[in-house]
Amino acid sequence: MPYATNQVVMEGFENGLRCLDCKHCFKKSEVFQLLTEEELELMNCTRMEAHYKAGEIIYKQGTPLTHLVIIHTGFAKIYIEGGKGRDLILTYTRPLDINGGIGVFIDRRHHSSLMAVTDCEACFVEVDTFKKILRSNAEFMEAYMKNYAMKVQHTYHQFAVLTQKNMEGRMAEVILYLQDKIFNNGSIDNIPKQDLAELTAMTKESAIRVIKEFKDDGLIEVDGKSIKVKDHKGLEMIARHG
């Protein structure tokens, strides 16, 4: 039986403002390639699109979770809001990542916050629509759960690093992660020192000091918010033994 599709209008959002449709965009993703034409059409008819400037909150920890967020241009950071203004960055999004978190399956609330690091364009997909597709397409559900499990695995590793390694080891781990996993072995751009501190559970002053040490030792090159790795093996050694 074909899915019923209802056009949804939500104040502050525009349907298909820049995207042609989900078939055009989501076909770039290995996960979304597993959807049928009918499932893509259902998602397309219920999605909304919004634009964010760098520094704007896309969703906030503790608020109701009604939609999953899929960023298709720019990138954003996922973080846990801590007391006394001390936040902990968990990871950065990549194009076509599905962002929502554990609240999708337990209490329909966000347990982390998502903030635009650069100007972003994002699609919002209704949780009910997404879960309906998950239930109907076992291959898509398995691919989604695999990706979700990999994010959880990264979080486990991150907390192990934060609790078991010294500051130099933590910073080396973060720089390698950003270069290898987020920036695809390119220059690490648009990451301020405060973010590096929140990724490594340091004060900003400590993060700046460690970055300077790495620069002086010839491990990295720093230009404002841009970091370029010059000695990958040297950083790996510090990460391993730090």
N, C-alpha and C positions, 0 to 999 in steps of 0.2 A: 504494500500500500504506500503511495507517495506520501512524503511528509507534508503536513500542513504548514504553510509559510504565511506569516503575518508581518506586514511592514510596521516597525516600531519607531516611534518618534520620541526622543528624549531631549529635553531642554539642555542646551550647551553642547550637544553633539550633532554631527552631520553625517548622514548615511552616504558613503561612497564619495566623499568630497574630493579626494585625490586618487584613490584606488579605482581601477576599472571594476574589479570584482574579486572575490576570493579565489576563483579559478585562476586568475592571472597571477596573483601574489603568492598564494599558499602552495602553488605547484613548485615553487623554488625550494620548499622544505621537504626533506626526506620523510618526515612524519606526516605532514599534510598530504603528501602524494598518495598516501594509503586511503584517502577518502574517495568515495564515489562522487560522480557528478551531482547526484541528488543530495548527498550530504554536504558538499561544498555549497550548493545552492541554498540549503537550509541555513547554513552558517552565514552566508552572504546576506540573506534577507533579514537576519536578526542582529547583525553586527552594527556597531556605531564607530565613528572615527573622530579622534580629537588630536589637537596639536598642542605641544608643550614647549615652552622656552627653557633653556638651561637653568637649572635650579628650582623648577616648579615641581611640586608634589603630584605624582600621578595617582597613587593611593596611599593611605595612611594607616599605620598600625592601629588596630582596635576598631576600625570602621567596618560597616557591613560589606561583605564580599558578594556582590551580585553579578559581576562580570570578570572574566579572565582578560588579561591585557597582553596583546601581542604587538610589540614594537617593530615597525618595518623600516624606519629610517632613524638614524641616531642611536644612542645607547644610554642606558640608565643604570642606577645602582640600587641594589636591594640591601636594606640594613635594618638592624634591630635598634629601636630607640631605647637608650639607657637613661639612668638617672643622672642628674647634674649635668645634662648636656653631653654626656659621653655616649656616643653611638658606636655600634660595631657593624661595619660593612661586611656582609656575607659574600656577595659576589656582584658581578656586573652582568647585565643582560646582553644578549647578542641578537641580531636580527632574526625574527620569527620564533624566538623563544616564547614558551607559554608561561606567563607569570600570574600567579595567584596564591600558591602555597597550600599548606595543609588544611586551611579553613574550607577549601572546596569540599572536603569529605567529612569534616567534623562539626563545625559550628557556624559556617558561613561568615566568618570574620577574618580580617587580615591580621596575621601574626608578625608581619614585618611591613616596612614602608618601601615604596618605590619612588625614586626621584630622578628626573631627567638630568643627565650630566651634560649633554649637548641638546640642541633643539631636536625634538623628537616628533614623529608622527606615529600614532598608535591606534590599533583597532581594539574594540571592546566586544567580547563575545559572551552572551548570556550563559551563566553557569548551567542552567537547566537544559539549554540547547546542547551545550558541550557534553554534558553527562548523558543525554539521550543518544548522541552519536557514539560515545564510548560504549554504551550498552549494546548498540547495534552492530558495531564493527570491532571484532575481537583483535584483529591485526593492528588497528589503530590504537586500541587501548593498550596492547602490549608494548608498542613503540613509545607511547606517551609515558607509561609506567617505567620503562627502561630509562628514559631521559630524566624522569623525576628521581629515580633511584640514584642516578649518577650525580644529581645535585645534592642529594642527601649524603652521598659518599664524600663529596667535596667538603661539605659542612663538617662531617666527622673529622676529616683530615685537618681542616682548618683549626678546629678546637684543640686537636692534639698538638698542632704546631704552636698555638698560642700559650698552651699550658706547659709545654715541655722544652721549648727552645728559648735561647737568649734573644736579645733584640736584633743582633746581626743575622741570626738564623731566620728569624721571623721576616725580616725585611727582604732577605734574599729569596725566601719562598714566595713572597708576594710579588716581587719583581718578575721572577720566572713565570709565575702563574699568569700575570697580566700579559707578558710578552707572548707566551706560548699558546694560551687558551683564549684570550680576549682579543689581542691585537695581531694574532696570526704571524708571529715572529717579526713584526714590524716595530716601529717606534711607539712607545707608550705615550699617548697624547691625552691632554685634557684631564689629567689626574693631579689635583692639587696636593700639597704636602699634608693638609688636614685629612684628606681621604687616605693617604698612605698611613697616617697615624691611626685612623679608625679601622683600617684593614689589619693592622698589626697589634692593636690594643696598646699603643704607646701614647704618650703626650706628643703634641706637635713638635715641641722642642727636641725631644728624643729622636723623633723620626727625621727631623732636619739634620741632626748630628750624624746619624747613621748614614743617611744619604750622602753627606759630605765626605764621610770616611770612604764610602764605596767609590765616590768620584775621585778622591785623592789617590786611591789605590789603583785607579785605571780600570775599575770593573764596569763603570757606567759613564755615560755622558749626559749632562743635565742642561736643559735650556728652558727655563721657566717651568711650565707644566708638562714638559716633554722629557722623557727619559729614553735613552738608547743604550741597549746592552752592548758592551764592548768585549767582555770576557765571560761568556756563558758558562764555561767549565769552572771558572773561579767562583762564580755565584753558586753553582751546583755544589761545590765543595763546602762552601760556608753553610748552605742550606742543609747539607747532610750532617755536618758535624756541629752546627751552631746550637 
